[in-house]
Amino acid sequence: MKRLLTLLAAGLVTILWAGQATADSTGKKKPSILKPSQAETCGDHGTSVHFEPNPSAAARKAQKEEKLVLVLHISGLFENSDFT
Amino acid sequence: MNALANPEVGKYLEEHFVCAFQKVGTFRIVGKNKQGGNVATHFCAPDGRVLHTIAGPVDAATMLREARWIVETATKAMKDCKGDGAEFKAILRKAHAEKLRTDYGLVVQPTLYDAPEAQDPKGALTYRDPTGRPLAPVLPPPPIDGPDVKFRFRQAEMAKAAGGVALMDRRGGRWVLNNQGRVHMLLAAHSMTKIEKVYASVFEGILGERVSTRPVEIVNPFPWHRAAK
């Protein structure tokens, strides 16, 4: 009986470990809601608009191109559409 | 966000604006639900002075209409002011007061002269972050004179619409304005003010969201329950 239980426990551990490895190998990372992406904020973020990295950069570009500046003030993480 | 996903809006904004975003407030995640959170869209000159603002999320048609209005108004003002910055500011503030009159039926006198004294950052008239650090001054909107006779029906419509806030005029009369009406009222006195002074009056004063530099706060109301995987 003891041997059977030991074998069952070992089997369960192996299955759990394999499941974890499969999830990792899919390459899907869980989105971090506390740490916004520091690498790249310049992009579309699911919109039809190109965003400069920050309002200062937008102002400099607008001055050069003789355009106006549009600044979105948001609460939350714009990069993550689930939280915008 | 939905308005900005519209290709027509995107094309117009790319043509006339350079866009950026900035986090000025926070929200709470309670369990799996988001509480709070909002957006304000500021149309600015390249030196950071606010020409126009949209308070809150809007649909694509509204975003396009407001963007076109400010581009056309600013273009006309540049022609009419003939290089005089003070005149440009006056034209823009009059435009906001006129918009308030024709779209919302209320009359305010646009502020054409800015008081020179700086506001006390330690005073009560300051928006602060949750730690008490002063962030921006509280900008007072101009007083309402009363309803416009010709566009009074707009006030009747506004009173029936959802999302209106009751305001008092100089004589104590009660009127109703939605967020966008309150933006025009604020900008009739403070358009062409730097964005760092205006933003809190919009985000906290009009939208009711606390300005903050804090990150997202996650609250689990049932900590004794393990998070579902």
Interface residues (C-beta under 8 A of the other chain):
Chain A: I33 L34 G46 T47 S48 V49 H50 F51 E52 P53 N54 P55 A57 A58 A59 K61 A62 Q63 E65 K67 L68 V69 L70 V71 L72 H73 I74 S75 G76 L77 F78 S81 F83 T84
Chain B: M1 L4 A5 N6 P7 V9 G10 K11 L13 E14 H16 F17 V18 C19 A20 F21 Q22 K23 V24 G25 T26 F27 I29 K34 G36 G37 N38 V39 A40 T41 H42 F43 C44 A45 P46 D47 G48 L51 A67 I70 V71 A74 I195 Y199 V202 F203 E209 S212 P215 V216 I218
